[in-house]
Amino acid sequence: METVGSLRQIVDYIKKNLSKGYTIDSLKWALINQGYSRSLILKAIDVANKELAEQIPKLKEKPTIRYEIIDEHNNPITIKKPFWKKLFESLFR
């Protein structure tokens, strides 16, 4: 019989052991071997994933990614734009 209490216990078990580094599959099989039903385990995994997703901090701004080419002395190297890029930039301004 599926009860809210046992679902909460399984959700807490999953969250605690995920933080320890166990995988979802290993936890699922451990719970199956302990006699819990697959449907209850899958519900608990869904609830745990939703709760963990809510704890992730929201990004306020999109991070920018910069690429630099550096030489052997860690100095940045500037590369001139190819002719065709300069041409297209001047045409579409």
N, CA, C and O atoms as a Tinker XYZ file with bonds, in Angstrom:
   372  protein
     1  N      0.837000   -1.181000    0.000000    73     2
     2  CA     0.000000    0.000000    0.000000    64     1     3
     3  C      0.884000    1.248000    0.000000    63     2     4     5
     4  O      1.790000    1.384000    0.822000    81     3
     5  N      0.607000    2.143000   -0.926000    73     3     6
     6  CA     1.406000    3.347000   -1.061000    64     5     7
     7  C      0.849000    4.432000   -0.144000    63     6     8     9
     8  O     -0.315000    4.818000   -0.252000    81     7
     9  N      1.684000    4.906000    0.741000    73     7    10
    10  CA     1.256000    5.982000    1.625000    64     9    11
    11  C      2.156000    7.183000    1.417000    63    10    12    13
    12  O      3.261000    7.070000    0.885000    81    11
    13  N      1.666000    8.330000    1.843000    73    11    14
    14  CA     2.428000    9.562000    1.706000    64    13    15
    15  C      3.674000    9.500000    2.572000    63    14    16    17
    16  O      4.726000   10.007000    2.181000    81    15
    17  N      3.571000    8.888000    3.737000    73    15    18
    18  CA     4.712000    8.782000    4.645000    64    17    19
    19  C      5.858000    7.989000    4.052000    63    18    20    21
    20  O      7.015000    8.395000    4.159000    81    19
    21  N      5.550000    6.855000    3.424000    73    19    22
    22  CA     6.619000    6.048000    2.831000    64    21    23
    23  C      7.197000    6.739000    1.597000    63    22    24    25
    24  O      8.390000    6.613000    1.317000    81    23
    25  N      6.361000    7.465000    0.861000    73    23    26
    26  CA     6.869000    8.227000   -0.286000    64    25    27
    27  C      7.841000    9.295000    0.199000    63    26    28    29
    28  O      8.903000    9.486000   -0.393000    81    27
    29  N      7.482000    9.992000    1.276000    73    27    30
    30  CA     8.362000   11.030000    1.826000    64    29    31
    31  C      9.676000   10.421000    2.306000    63    30    32    33
    32  O     10.737000   11.015000    2.120000    81    31
    33  N      9.615000    9.242000    2.923000    73    31    34
    34  CA    10.833000    8.579000    3.397000    64    33    35
    35  C     11.741000    8.217000    2.229000    63    34    36    37
    36  O     12.958000    8.385000    2.310000    81    35
    37  N     11.158000    7.724000    1.154000    73    35    38
    38  CA    11.950000    7.335000   -0.012000    64    37    39
    39  C     12.557000    8.571000   -0.677000    63    38    40    41
    40  O     13.713000    8.549000   -1.100000    81    39
    41  N     11.774000    9.649000   -0.769000    73    39    42
    42  CA    12.289000   10.899000   -1.354000    64    41    43
    43  C     13.478000   11.390000   -0.543000    63    42    44    45
    44  O     14.507000   11.754000   -1.113000    81    43
    45  N     13.351000   11.405000    0.773000    73    43    46
    46  CA    14.460000   11.850000    1.629000    64    45    47
    47  C     15.674000   10.932000    1.486000    63    46    48    49
    48  O     16.813000   11.398000    1.466000    81    47
    49  N     15.425000    9.629000    1.386000    73    47    50
    50  CA    16.501000    8.654000    1.201000    64    49    51
    51  C     17.244000    8.923000   -0.106000    63    50    52    53
    52  O     18.474000    8.900000   -0.145000    81    51
    53  N     16.492000    9.176000   -1.172000    73    51    54
    54  CA    17.088000    9.424000   -2.489000    64    53    55
    55  C     17.916000   10.718000   -2.456000    63    54    56    57
    56  O     19.054000   10.735000   -2.926000    81    55
    57  N     17.356000   11.786000   -1.909000    73    55    58
    58  CA    18.066000   13.063000   -1.868000    64    57    59
    59  C     19.343000   12.963000   -1.039000    63    58    60    61
    60  O     20.381000   13.499000   -1.428000    81    59
    61  N     19.272000   12.282000    0.098000    73    59    62
    62  CA    20.436000   12.142000    0.975000    64    61    63
    63  C     21.543000   11.351000    0.277000    63    62    64    65
    64  O     22.713000   11.726000    0.349000    81    63
    65  N     21.179000   10.264000   -0.394000    73    63    66
    66  CA    22.189000    9.421000   -1.019000    64    65    67
    67  C     22.695000    9.981000   -2.344000    63    66    68    69
    68  O     23.816000    9.673000   -2.749000    81    67
    69  N     21.898000   10.791000   -3.022000    73    67    70
    70  CA    22.407000   11.488000   -4.209000    64    69    71
    71  C     23.494000   12.478000   -3.806000    63    70    72    73
    72  O     24.490000   12.638000   -4.511000    81    71
    73  N     23.298000   13.141000   -2.666000    73    71    74
    74  CA    24.323000   14.081000   -2.200000    64    73    75
    75  C     25.607000   13.363000   -1.793000    63    74    76    77
    76  O     26.679000   13.968000   -1.773000    81    75
    77  N     25.499000   12.079000   -1.469000    73    75    78
    78  CA    26.688000   11.284000   -1.139000    64    77    79
    79  C     27.399000   10.765000   -2.381000    63    78    80    81
    80  O     28.516000   10.256000   -2.286000    81    79
    81  N     26.761000   10.888000   -3.553000    73    79    82
    82  CA    27.409000   10.489000   -4.791000    64    81    83
    83  C     26.862000    9.229000   -5.431000    63    82    84    85
    84  O     27.387000    8.789000   -6.453000    81    83
    85  N     25.824000    8.634000   -4.862000    73    83    86
    86  CA    25.224000    7.449000   -5.471000    64    85    87
    87  C     24.431000    7.846000   -6.702000    63    86    88    89
    88  O     23.957000    8.978000   -6.805000    81    87
    89  N     24.286000    6.913000   -7.636000    73    87    90
    90  CA    23.513000    7.181000   -8.849000    64    89    91
    91  C     22.046000    6.831000   -8.627000    63    90    92    93
    92  O     21.702000    6.084000   -7.712000    81    91
    93  N     21.195000    7.380000   -9.476000    73    91    94
    94  CA    19.755000    7.086000   -9.402000    64    93    95
    95  C     19.507000    5.594000   -9.600000    63    94    96    97
    96  O     18.699000    4.994000   -8.891000    81    95
    97  N     20.212000    4.992000  -10.575000    73    95    98
    98  CA    20.007000    3.566000  -10.844000    64    97    99
    99  C     20.377000    2.701000   -9.649000    63    98   100   101
   100  O     19.653000    1.763000   -9.318000    81    99
   101  N     21.497000    3.004000   -8.997000    73    99   102
   102  CA    21.893000    2.191000   -7.846000    64   101   103
   103  C     20.892000    2.348000   -6.703000    63   102   104   105
   104  O     20.584000    1.380000   -6.008000    81   103
   105  N     20.386000    3.559000   -6.510000    73   103   106
   106  CA    19.386000    3.763000   -5.464000    64   105   107
   107  C     18.074000    3.063000   -5.805000    63   106   108   109
   108  O     17.418000    2.488000   -4.937000    81   107
   109  N     17.704000    3.119000   -7.084000    73   107   110
   110  CA    16.469000    2.458000   -7.508000    64   109   111
   111  C     16.541000    0.958000   -7.249000    63   110   112   113
   112  O     15.592000    0.368000   -6.735000    81   111
   113  N     17.664000    0.342000   -7.605000    73   111   114
   114  CA    17.789000   -1.099000   -7.390000    64   113   115
   115  C     17.909000   -1.458000   -5.918000    63   114   116   117
   116  O     17.444000   -2.520000   -5.502000    81   115
   117  N     18.516000   -0.602000   -5.135000    73   115   118
   118  CA    18.586000   -0.851000   -3.692000    64   117   119
   119  C     17.186000   -0.824000   -3.083000    63   118   120   121
   120  O     16.862000   -1.649000   -2.228000    81   119
   121  N     16.357000    0.122000   -3.523000    73   119   122
   122  CA    14.995000    0.207000   -3.009000    64   121   123
   123  C     14.133000   -0.959000   -3.489000    63   122   124   125
   124  O     13.291000   -1.461000   -2.744000    81   123
   125  N     14.343000   -1.388000   -4.730000    73   123   126
   126  CA    13.604000   -2.549000   -5.233000    64   125   127
   127  C     13.971000   -3.785000   -4.428000    63   126   128   129
   128  O     13.101000   -4.581000   -4.076000    81   127
   129  N     15.258000   -3.948000   -4.134000    73   127   130
   130  CA    15.704000   -5.099000   -3.344000    64   129   131
   131  C     15.190000   -5.045000   -1.908000    63   130   132   133
   132  O     15.105000   -6.078000   -1.244000    81   131
   133  N     14.845000   -3.850000   -1.422000    73   131   134
   134  CA    14.279000   -3.718000   -0.081000    64   133   135
   135  C     12.778000   -3.986000   -0.068000    63   134   136   137
   136  O     12.166000   -4.018000    0.999000    81   135
   137  N     12.169000   -4.181000   -1.257000    73   135   138
   138  CA    10.765000   -4.566000   -1.331000    64   137   139
   139  C      9.806000   -3.457000   -1.709000    63   138   140   141
   140  O      8.596000   -3.679000   -1.690000    81   139
   141  N     10.290000   -2.275000   -2.052000    73   139   142
   142  CA     9.401000   -1.200000   -2.478000    64   141   143
   143  C      8.960000   -1.431000   -3.919000    63   142   144   145
   144  O      9.697000   -2.013000   -4.715000    81   143
   145  N      7.758000   -0.972000   -4.248000    73   143   146
   146  CA     7.249000   -1.161000   -5.606000    64   145   147
   147  C      7.934000   -0.190000   -6.561000    63   146   148   149
   148  O      8.370000    0.894000   -6.175000    81   147
   149  N      8.012000   -0.616000   -7.816000    73   147   150
   150  CA     8.659000    0.219000   -8.830000    64   149   151
   151  C      7.908000    1.530000   -9.035000    63   150   152   153
   152  O      8.526000    2.579000   -9.221000    81   151
   153  N      6.591000    1.475000   -9.002000    73   151   154
   154  CA     5.818000    2.700000   -9.229000    64   153   155
   155  C      6.049000    3.708000   -8.098000    63   154   156   157
   156  O      6.138000    4.909000   -8.354000    81   155
   157  N      6.147000    3.236000   -6.861000    73   155   158
   158  CA     6.418000    4.132000   -5.735000    64   157   159
   159  C      7.816000    4.724000   -5.843000    63   158   160   161
   160  O      8.027000    5.898000   -5.539000    81   159
   161  N      8.761000    3.912000   -6.272000    73   159   162
   162  CA    10.145000    4.386000   -6.431000    64   161   163
   163  C     10.220000    5.436000   -7.531000    63   162   164   165
   164  O     10.885000    6.457000   -7.358000    81   163
   165  N      9.557000    5.208000   -8.652000    73   163   166
   166  CA     9.583000    6.172000   -9.750000    64   165   167
   167  C      8.908000    7.479000   -9.356000    63   166   168   169
   168  O      9.370000    8.552000   -9.742000    81   167
   169  N      7.815000    7.403000   -8.588000    73   167   170
   170  CA     7.175000    8.628000   -8.088000    64   169   171
   171  C      8.130000    9.385000   -7.175000    63   170   172   173
   172  O      8.239000   10.608000   -7.258000    81   171
   173  N      8.824000    8.653000   -6.301000    73   171   174
   174  CA     9.756000    9.280000   -5.366000    64   173   175
   175  C     10.919000    9.931000   -6.106000    63   174   176   177
   176  O     11.372000   11.011000   -5.726000    81   175
   177  N     11.404000    9.279000   -7.160000    73   175   178
   178  CA    12.494000    9.855000   -7.950000    64   177   179
   179  C     12.038000   11.150000   -8.615000    63   178   180   181
   180  O     12.784000   12.128000   -8.643000    81   179
   181  N     10.814000   11.162000   -9.153000    73   179   182
   182  CA    10.281000   12.379000   -9.772000    64   181   183
   183  C     10.163000   13.510000   -8.752000    63   182   184   185
   184  O     10.540000   14.648000   -9.031000    81   183
   185  N      9.637000   13.189000   -7.572000    73   183   186
   186  CA     9.482000   14.208000   -6.528000    64   185   187
   187  C     10.846000   14.718000   -6.081000    63   186   188   189
   188  O     11.026000   15.922000   -5.898000    81   187
   189  N     11.805000   13.817000   -5.903000    73   187   190
   190  CA    13.153000   14.222000   -5.472000    64   189   191
   191  C     13.809000   15.112000   -6.523000    63   190   192   193
   192  O     14.436000   16.114000   -6.180000    81   191
   193  N     13.669000   14.755000   -7.798000    73   191   194
   194  CA    14.244000   15.575000   -8.868000    64   193   195
   195  C     13.619000   16.967000   -8.887000    63   194   196   197
   196  O     14.327000   17.956000   -9.077000    81   195
   197  N     12.302000   17.058000   -8.694000    73   195   198
   198  CA    11.633000   18.363000   -8.683000    64   197   199
   199  C     12.097000   19.193000   -7.493000    63   198   200   201
   200  O     12.333000   20.393000   -7.629000    81   199
   201  N     12.229000   18.564000   -6.329000    73   199   202
   202  CA    12.670000   19.304000   -5.143000    64   201   203
   203  C     14.116000   19.768000   -5.290000    63   202   204   205
   204  O     14.453000   20.883000   -4.891000    81   203
   205  N     14.960000   18.930000   -5.853000    73   203   206
   206  CA    16.352000   19.322000   -6.053000    64   205   207
   207  C     16.468000   20.422000   -7.103000    63   206   208   209
   208  O     17.327000   21.296000   -6.991000    81   207
   209  N     15.614000   20.385000   -8.116000    73   207   210
   210  CA    15.642000   21.424000   -9.153000    64   209   211
   211  C     15.218000   22.777000   -8.587000    63   210   212   213
   212  O     15.699000   23.815000   -9.041000    81   211
   213  N     14.330000   22.776000   -7.610000    73   211   214
   214  CA    13.897000   24.034000   -7.002000    64   213   215
   215  C     14.998000   24.662000   -6.158000    63   214   216   217
   216  O     14.997000   25.875000   -5.949000    81   215
   217  N     15.932000   23.862000   -5.672000    73   215   218
   218  CA    17.003000   24.369000   -4.818000    64   217   219
   219  C     18.137000   25.002000   -5.608000    63   218   220   221
   220  O     18.966000   25.708000   -5.034000    81   219
   221  N     18.189000   24.766000   -6.897000    73   219   222
   222  CA    19.257000   25.316000   -7.731000    64   221   223
   223  C     19.059000   26.824000   -7.854000    63   222   224   225
   224  O     17.956000   27.277000   -8.163000    81   223
   225  N     20.103000   27.600000   -7.620000    73   223   226
   226  CA    19.943000   29.058000   -7.723000    64   225   227
   227  C     19.686000   29.481000   -9.169000    63   226   228   229
   228  O     20.251000   28.925000  -10.110000    81   227
   229  N     18.828000   30.470000   -9.312000    73   227   230
   230  CA    18.502000   30.999000  -10.639000    64   229   231
   231  C     19.603000   31.956000  -11.083000    63   230   232   233
   232  O     20.085000   32.764000  -10.291000    81   231
   233  N     19.994000   31.864000  -12.337000    73   231   234
   234  CA    20.977000   32.784000  -12.892000    64   233   235
   235  C     20.287000   34.104000  -13.216000    63   234   236   237
   236  O     19.244000   34.126000  -13.869000    81   235
   237  N     20.870000   35.187000  -12.761000    73   235   238
   238  CA    20.275000   36.494000  -13.013000    64   237   239
   239  C     20.643000   37.018000  -14.389000    63   238   240   241
   240  O     19.850000   37.714000  -15.024000    81   239
   241  N     21.817000   36.695000  -14.843000    73   239   242
   242  CA    22.213000   37.126000  -16.180000    64   241   243
   243  C     22.939000   35.983000  -16.869000    63   242   244   245
   244  O     23.542000   35.120000  -16.231000    81   243
   245  N     22.865000   36.007000  -18.146000    73   243   246
   246  CA    23.483000   34.955000  -18.932000    64   245   247
   247  C     25.004000   35.132000  -18.916000    63   246   248   249
   248  O     25.500000   36.227000  -19.182000    81   247
   249  N     25.742000   34.070000  -18.608000    73   247   250
   250  CA    27.199000   34.203000  -18.597000    64   249   251
   251  C     27.732000   34.370000  -20.021000    63   250   252   253
   252  O     27.184000   33.816000  -20.974000    81   251
   253  N     28.799000   35.135000  -20.143000    73   251   254
   254  CA    29.433000   35.306000  -21.444000    64   253   255
   255  C     30.671000   34.427000  -21.513000    63   254   256   257
   256  O     31.421000   34.298000  -20.546000    81   255
   257  N     30.858000   33.845000  -22.647000    73   255   258
   258  CA    31.993000   32.964000  -22.858000    64   257   259
   259  C     32.958000   33.647000  -23.805000    63   258   260   261
   260  O     32.581000   34.062000  -24.901000    81   259
   261  N     34.197000   33.761000  -23.378000    73   259   262
   262  CA    35.228000   34.395000  -24.195000    64   261   263
   263  C     36.271000   33.349000  -24.547000    63   262   264   265
   264  O     36.635000   32.505000  -23.728000    81   263
   265  N     36.727000   33.422000  -25.747000    73   263   266
   266  CA    37.797000   32.542000  -26.204000    64   265   267
   267  C     39.010000   33.395000  -26.536000    63   266   268   269
   268  O     38.895000   34.422000  -27.203000    81   267
   269  N     40.155000   32.969000  -26.072000    73   267   270
   270  CA    41.391000   33.656000  -26.387000    64   269   271
   271  C     42.417000   32.628000  -26.837000    63   270   272   273
   272  O     42.473000   31.506000  -26.333000    81   271
   273  N     43.209000   33.041000  -27.783000    73   271   274
   274  CA    44.336000   32.213000  -28.201000    64   273   275
   275  C     45.570000   32.843000  -27.583000    63   274   276   277
   276  O     45.830000   34.034000  -27.753000    81   275
   277  N     46.323000   32.029000  -26.865000    73   275   278
   278  CA    47.508000   32.556000  -26.183000    64   277   279
   279  C     48.754000   31.849000  -26.690000    63   278   280   281
   280  O     48.705000   30.701000  -27.133000    81   279
   281  N     49.865000   32.555000  -26.614000    73   279   282
   282  CA    51.132000   31.964000  -27.040000    64   281   283
   283  C     51.781000   31.241000  -25.861000    63   282   284   285
   284  O     51.187000   31.110000  -24.791000    81   283
   285  N     52.992000   30.784000  -26.076000    73   283   286
   286  CA    53.674000   30.004000  -25.035000    64   285   287
   287  C     54.032000   30.829000  -23.803000    63   286   288   289
   288  O     54.381000   30.262000  -22.767000    81   287
   289  N     53.953000   32.161000  -23.895000    73   287   290
   290  CA    54.260000   33.032000  -22.764000    64   289   291
   291  C     52.985000   33.593000  -22.121000    63   290   292   293
   292  O     53.041000   34.569000  -21.371000    81   291
   293  N     51.847000   32.979000  -22.414000    73   291   294
   294  CA    50.535000   33.392000  -21.896000    64   293   295
   295  C     50.126000   34.796000  -22.311000    63   294   296   297
   296  O     49.400000   35.474000  -21.584000    81   295
   297  N     50.582000   35.231000  -23.463000    73   295   298
   298  CA    50.165000   36.516000  -24.021000    64   297   299
   299  C     49.084000   36.259000  -25.067000    63   298   300   301
   300  O     49.229000   35.359000  -25.894000    81   299
   301  N     48.001000   37.038000  -25.044000    73   299   302
   302  CA    46.951000   36.812000  -26.039000    64   301   303
   303  C     47.421000   37.176000  -27.447000    63   302   304   305
   304  O     48.157000   38.141000  -27.656000    81   303
   305  N     46.970000   36.372000  -28.395000    73   303   306
   306  CA    47.303000   36.595000  -29.803000    64   305   307
   307  C     46.059000   37.148000  -30.485000    63   306   308   309
   308  O     44.975000   36.577000  -30.361000    81   307
   309  N     46.209000   38.251000  -31.199000    73   307   310
   310  CA    45.084000   38.795000  -31.951000    64   309   311
   311  C     45.147000   38.276000  -33.372000    63   310   312   313
   312  O     46.197000   38.265000  -34.014000    81   311
   313  N     44.006000   37.852000  -33.833000    73   311   314
   314  CA    43.904000   37.317000  -35.186000    64   313   315
   315  C     43.044000   38.264000  -35.998000    63   314   316   317
   316  O     41.942000   38.629000  -35.590000    81   315
   317  N     43.553000   38.653000  -37.134000    73   315   318
   318  CA    42.799000   39.550000  -38.009000    64   317   319
   319  C     41.638000   38.789000  -38.620000    63   318   320   321
   320  O     41.722000   37.589000  -38.883000    81   319
   321  N     40.537000   39.527000  -38.841000    73   319   322
   322  CA    39.372000   38.915000  -39.454000    64   321   323
   323  C     39.661000   38.609000  -40.913000    63   322   324   325
   324  O     40.355000   39.373000  -41.583000    81   323
   325  N     39.132000   37.493000  -41.411000    73   323   326
   326  CA    39.303000   37.188000  -42.832000    64   325   327
   327  C     38.607000   38.243000  -43.705000    63   326   328   329
   328  O     37.699000   38.943000  -43.257000    81   327
   329  N     39.048000   38.332000  -44.925000    73   327   330
   330  CA    38.530000   39.326000  -45.862000    64   329   331
   331  C     37.023000   39.218000  -46.037000    63   330   332   333
   332  O     36.328000   40.233000  -46.051000    81   331
   333  N     36.514000   38.006000  -46.171000    73   331   334
   334  CA    35.086000   37.836000  -46.435000    64   333   335
   335  C     34.240000   38.287000  -45.246000    63   334   336   337
   336  O     33.124000   38.765000  -45.450000    81   335
   337  N     34.736000   38.152000  -43.996000    73   335   338
   338  CA    33.991000   38.644000  -42.844000    64   337   339
   339  C     33.962000   40.160000  -42.830000    63   338   340   341
   340  O     32.932000   40.761000  -42.523000    81   339
   341  N     35.089000   40.785000  -43.162000    73   339   342
   342  CA    35.126000   42.244000  -43.227000    64   341   343
   343  C     34.165000   42.745000  -44.299000    63   342   344   345
   344  O     33.474000   43.745000  -44.104000    81   343
   345  N     34.126000   42.050000  -45.425000    73   343   346
   346  CA    33.267000   42.426000  -46.522000    64   345   347
   347  C     31.793000   42.354000  -46.113000    63   346   348   349
   348  O     31.034000   43.291000  -46.361000    81   347
   349  N     31.386000   41.238000  -45.484000    73   347   350
   350  CA    29.996000   41.078000  -45.072000    64   349   351
   351  C     29.606000   42.066000  -43.979000    63   350   352   353
   352  O     28.478000   42.560000  -43.970000    81   351
   353  N     30.522000   42.363000  -43.059000    73   351   354
   354  CA    30.211000   43.348000  -42.019000    64   353   355
   355  C     29.995000   44.725000  -42.621000    63   354   356   357
   356  O     29.108000   45.462000  -42.190000    81   355
   357  N     30.792000   45.073000  -43.605000    73   355   358
   358  CA    30.625000   46.390000  -44.216000    64   357   359
   359  C     29.369000   46.462000  -45.061000    63   358   360   361
   360  O     28.773000   47.533000  -45.174000    81   359
   361  N     28.945000   45.353000  -45.660000    73   359   362
   362  CA    27.745000   45.348000  -46.484000    64   361   363
   363  C     26.471000   45.460000  -45.651000    63   362   364   365
   364  O     25.495000   46.061000  -46.101000    81   363
   365  N     26.463000   44.898000  -44.456000    73   363   366
   366  CA    25.233000   44.845000  -43.660000    64   365   367
   367  C     25.178000   45.874000  -42.542000    63   366   368   369
   368  O     24.403000   45.712000  -41.600000    81   367
   369  N     25.963000   46.902000  -42.622000    73   367   370
   370  CA    25.900000   47.976000  -41.608000    64   369   371
   371  C     24.919000   49.010000  -42.005000    63   370   372
   372  O     24.728000   49.989000  -41.283000    81   371
